[in-house]
Amino acid sequence: MDVALYLYGEKLYPPRVTEVMKVLPTKSWSKGEKVVGKNSGTVVVAKTGLWMLKTNSASDDICVHLDELLNVLEIANIENIHQILGVQLAKVDIFILGESSSKITLSINDARLSKLASQKLRMDITLGRLEV
């Protein structure tokens, strides 16, 4: 399971976001910066700014990952992530890879959902399957 917080914006300035968040991003760039394409390996020009923080936990419990991200926001004393200058889109991305025969259950309690909602964080969930 991979869980990450993504912040995007045309005028996003990653060093400022890092200063506000009080944690180094896993990945970041500004609009117009040259970056290496993830799949192609070719150099492309970033169409928008990005600041991404991936959780460090190896746990299969989604709540452990969400608590890690929510703790970062709490330590940074951020009430609304969209108040950070340049942030146009903020989302939590959850990627789960499982065997084709496995059952995947996500259980997120109302307190966590409420905290995510108060930040106006979109949640994207991608389920991948390993063929066995």
N, C-alpha and C positions, 0 to 999 in steps of 0.2 A: 504494500500500500504506500503510495506517495501522496502527500498532502502539502500544498503550497499556497501562500498568499501572493496574489499578483496585483500590482498597481500599474495602471497604464495612463498615459497622458501625452498630448501633443507637446505641452510645455513642461513636462515632468523633468525635474532636475535631480537625478539620483543621489548626489551627495547631500542635498537638503533633506530628502526623505530619510536617508541613513541617519542624519543628525537628529531628526524628529523621532524616529523609531528606536534609536539607541541600540541598534544591532546592525551588523554587516549583512548585506543581502547575499543570497546564494548566486544571484545573477542580476546585472543591471546594465542599462545603457540609455543614452539620450537619443532623441529623434535626430536623424542625420548621421549618427555614428555608424562606422563600418563594423559589422559583426559577422561571425562565421555562421552560416546556415546550419541548423541542427542536423538535418537529414542529408543535405547536399554537400556540406563541407565547403561550399563556395562563399566568398565574401559578398555580403549584401548590405545595402544601406537601410538602417532601421527606419520604418515608417512612423513609429511612435516611440515615446519613451517607455521604459520598463524598469520596474523594481520588483524583484521576486525573492521571497523567503520560503525555503523548503524546510519542513520539520525534520528533526534529527532522529526521532524515535523509530525503532524497528518494530514497534507494536502493531498488531492487527486490529487493535481497538481504536476506532475512529475518534472516540472521545479523548484519548491520550493526545492525538495529533491536534485536534481542535483546541484543547486546553493549552497546548504549547503556543499556538498562534494567539489565542485570546490573552494569554499571560504577557506576551510581547506587547500587545496593545495596552494592557493594563499598566505595565511598567512604564511605557512611554506616555501614560496618562492621556490617551487619545480617546475622546468621546465620539468623534465622527471622523473616520479615516478620510472622508471626502473633503475635510477642512485643510488637509495638507496641500499646500500650493502645488498646482499642476496635476493633481489626481482627477482624472475624468471617469475612470472605471476601476473598481476594486472588486476582486472576487477570490473565493477560496476554491481551489481546484483539487478534487479528490480523484485519484486514479487507482483502480483496484484491478489486479491481474489474478485470475483464478483459473483452475482447471475447468475444462468444458463440462465436467460432470459435477462440479462443486456448487454448493448453495452459498450465495453471498447475502448477508443480512447487514444492513446499516441501521443502527439504533442511536439516535441523537435525542437527548432529553430536552424538555421545553426550556430549561434554563440556558442551555448552550444555544439553542435556536434563537432565543430571545436576545442573547448577547450578540450573535451574528447579525440579527435583524436590526438591532440598534445601531450597528456600524454601517448598515445599508450594504452589506456584503452579499453579492450574488454567489451562489454555490453551484459549481459545475461538477457533475459526477460522471466519470467514464469507467465503464466496465470492460475489461479486456479478457479474452479467453485464450488459454493455452490449449492447443489440441494435443491430446494424448493418444 
